[in-house]
C-alpha cells in the first residue's frame, strides 16, 4: 500500500503536469505560427516544435518531484530501491509518450526537423538516419530527466546558503559549452557520423543510472 502511494504521488507530480503542458504548448505554438503567417504576412509553413522545450520540462519536473517523494518514502519505510525503480519507470513512460507525440507533430508540420540536424548533421535523411534520430530523442529526454534528479540530489547535499553557487556553476558550464567555438566545432564534427551522438548519449545515460542508483542508497533526507 505504501509503495502504491509513492508511485501515485510520483505519477501525479510528473505525468499529470506533463500531460497538461502538451495541449498548452501545441496551442501556443499554433497561435504563434498563425500570428506570424497571417497577421504579419510572412509566408512559410508550420514550423517544428523545438525539443529543447521538452528537455527543459523534463529536467524541471524531475528536479521538483524527486526530493518530496524520497522524503515521503523514508518517512513511511518504503525501500530506496523501490523509489528509484518507480522514478525510472515513470520517466521511461513519459519519455516514450513525449517521443511519440513529437513524432506525430513532425508528421503534421510540413517542415522536417531532426534533433541530429540541430547538432550539425547535414547529410541525407534516409531510414537509418531517421531511426537514429528517434533513438537520440528518446535517450536525450531520459538523460534530461536524470540530470534533473542529479541536480536535486546535489542540492540536497549542500546547505541552503551554498546552493546558489551550485546553480551558478551549472549555468556557467552550460553557457560555456553552448558558446565555445571548440565545443560547437566538435559537436558538428561528431554529428556528421550520425550514429556517434546516440552512442555518446547512451553512455551518459548508463553512467547517470549507475551513479544515481548508488546515490539513492547513501543519500539522507534533509527533513
Residue pairs with C-beta under 8 A, 6 or more apart in sequence:
2 76
2 77
2 78
3 78
3 82
3 86
5 72
5 76
6 69
6 72
6 73
6 76
6 78
6 82
6 83
6 86
7 86
7 90
9 68
9 69
9 72
10 65
10 69
10 86
10 87
10 90
11 90
13 61
13 64
13 65
13 68
13 69
14 61
14 62
14 65
14 90
14 91
14 94
15 90
15 93
15 94
17 61
18 57
18 61
18 94
18 97
18 98
21 57
22 101
25 49
25 53
26 49
26 105
29 47
29 49
30 46
33 46
33 47
36 42
36 44
37 43
37 44
45 109
45 110
45 111
46 108
46 109
46 110
46 111
47 109
47 111
47 113
48 105
48 106
48 109
48 111
48 112
48 113
49 102
49 105
49 109
51 102
51 115
51 118
51 137
51 140
51 141
54 98
54 102
54 141
54 144
55 140
55 141
55 144
56 144
58 91
58 94
58 95
58 98
58 141
58 144
58 145
58 148
59 144
59 145
59 147
59 148
59 151
60 148
61 145
61 148
62 91
62 144
62 145
62 146
62 147
62 148
62 149
62 152
63 148
63 149
63 151
63 152
64 152
66 87
66 148
66 149
66 152
66 153
67 152
67 156
67 221
67 222
69 83
69 86
69 87
70 80
70 83
70 216
70 219
70 221
71 221
71 222
71 223
72 78
73 79
73 80
73 82
73 83
74 221
75 221
80 216
80 217
81 216
81 217
83 216
84 212
84 213
84 216
87 149
88 209
91 142
91 145
91 146
92 142
94 141
94 145
95 138
95 141
95 142
95 145
96 138
98 141
99 134
99 137
99 138
99 141
102 137
103 134
106 112
106 113
112 125
114 121
114 125
114 129
114 130
114 133
115 133
115 136
115 137
115 140
116 129
116 132
116 133
116 136
116 191
116 194
116 197
119 187
119 188
119 190
119 191
119 197
120 184
120 187
120 188
120 189
120 190
120 191
120 192
121 129
121 191
121 192
121 194
122 192
123 129
123 192
123 194
128 194
129 194
132 194
132 195
132 198
135 198
136 197
136 198
136 201
139 198
139 201
139 202
139 205
140 201
142 205
143 201
143 204
143 205
143 208
146 205
146 208
146 209
146 212
147 208
149 212
150 208
150 211
150 212
151 166
151 170
153 212
153 215
153 219
154 166
155 163
155 166
156 219
156 221
156 222
157 219
158 165
158 166
176 183
177 183
190 196
190 197
190 200
191 197
